[in-house]
């Protein structure tokens, strides 16, 4: 393979992965543009090495036909190692906090750009191009086109039971927040009773959780508002 062909493949790998990495970095995700480029170019380099090994083996067999039975090249072995090996890097972008998991999409995008690197390293530009387009559509357009209800759990602690419960229910109704379930508990004391409601709610797309929390917390009887992860 000529140096020109190698350069073209590596440049294409850097270009397509930079598009995907830009989306991740723009959205402040754990792995950004540099990480995606390095993963894709690295996968392409390893694939190019595999292809060189294949052609070197063929050249050896042509010059020494007697070695044909003992020379074997498995073209899928190195690719399989790339696919499995990228898992450790993807795992590093996944963050688990308060039972809430973040970073799965970024981990998947790293795995996908490794696949793009393999395709480009093999010279399959049509597969790489179509793959890049589809990955970018998934990362940038899916959420805008397909509306998926967001289910959240919010914990609210308050004192005045009837008045505050009515306030919460009215707020949810006015802001089109659908209540899926409620877990209620109470702590009784001589001074003041404390009530706790854990609401599983469907939050509208145009309402931020910060705004919702601030609005609820403004009620004088509310002592605590906390979002719970799954």
HELIX and SHEET records of a PDB file:
HELIX    1   1 UNK A    3  UNK A   26  1                                  24    
HELIX    2   2 UNK A   33  UNK A   63  1                                  31    
HELIX    3   3 UNK A   65  UNK A   70  5                                   6    
HELIX    4   4 UNK A   75  UNK A   85  1                                  11    
HELIX    5   5 UNK A   87  UNK A   92  1                                   6    
HELIX    6   6 UNK A  104  UNK A  121  1                                  18    
HELIX    7   7 UNK A  125  UNK A  140  1                                  16    
HELIX    8   8 UNK A  142  UNK A  145  1                                   4    
HELIX    9   9 UNK A  161  UNK A  174  1                                  14    
HELIX   10  10 UNK A  209  UNK A  217  1                                   9    
SHEET    1   A 2 UNK A  95  UNK A  97  0                                        
SHEET    2   A 2 UNK A 100  UNK A 102 -1                                        
SHEET    1   B 4 UNK A 178  UNK A 187  0                                        
SHEET    2   B 4 UNK A 194  UNK A 203 -1                                        
SHEET    3   B 4 UNK A 150  UNK A 158 -1                                        
SHEET    4   B 4 UNK A 222  UNK A 228 -1                                        
END                                                                             
